Amino acid sequence: MMQKLIQLDVNLSNRLRMEVDESFRWKLVAFLAHSGDSWFWLLGLGVVWLFSNAWRGFSAFLILDILLLAALVMGIKFLVRRNRPPGEWGSIYRNTDPHSFPSGHAARAVMIASVVAANAPLWVAACVVVWAVLVSLSRIFTGMHYVSDVVAGMALGLLSGGVFLSAREWMQAVIPFLFG
């Protein structure tokens, strides 16, 4: 039974995978796949934390959330050790993180979307939710993940977003100098 589910996952993922080419569609999918990179978010939020007093607390909160979620995702990846789908695109991911379950990008995008959505106007919430779904799908389209990796990552992102939002006051009390 489990072997049939794994094969179904592989077959569906292969059908959704795009061919690497120079088309606008491929470039858009690749851009979306990279827009969930942790370094991009940590760098951007670090700049906001340094230069914006009004957003310092929120950026510190998201930085901590991203780091905690990354540690959790990496722990799960090293326990499960599922290899990424074969392919050439995304060599930096394949070389630095050969494991695919769960998708860290999907987890991070959904966690960011849930935290932002809980603190933003409805139109911003809608935008970040759409972005999170597109980032998650792009990881399958680019051949970096299987469908089950992305579904698990999205679930983990939603769960961790809820936990982080519940623990926000505690985080601020434990490390107040970051939130200043």
Stockholm file with secondary structure:
# STOCKHOLM 1.0

chainA/1-180         MMQKLIQLDVNLSNRLRMEVDESFRWKLVAFLAHSGDSWFWLLGLGVVWLFSNAWRGFSAFLILDILLLAALVMGIKFLVRRNRPPGEWGSIYRNTDPHSFPSGHAARAVMIASVVAANAPLWVAACVVVWAVLVSLSRIFTGMHYVSDVVAGMALGLLSGGVFLSAREWMQAVIPFLFG
#=GR chainA/1-180 SS CHHHHHHHHHHHHHHHCCCCCSSHHHHHHHHHHHTTCHHHHHHHHHHHHHHCTTTHHHHHHHHHHHHHHHHHHHHHHHHHCCBCCSCSSCHHHHHHCCBCSSCHHHHHHHHHHHHHHTTSCHHHHHHHHHHHHHHHHHHHHTTSSCHHHHHHHHHHHHHHHHHHHHTHHHHHHHSHHHHC
#=GC SS_cons         CHHHHHHHHHHHHHHHCCCCCSSHHHHHHHHHHHTTCHHHHHHHHHHHHHHCTTTHHHHHHHHHHHHHHHHHHHHHHHHHCCBCCSCSSCHHHHHHCCBCSSCHHHHHHHHHHHHHHTTSCHHHHHHHHHHHHHHHHHHHHTTSSCHHHHHHHHHHHHHHHHHHHHTHHHHHHHSHHHHC
//
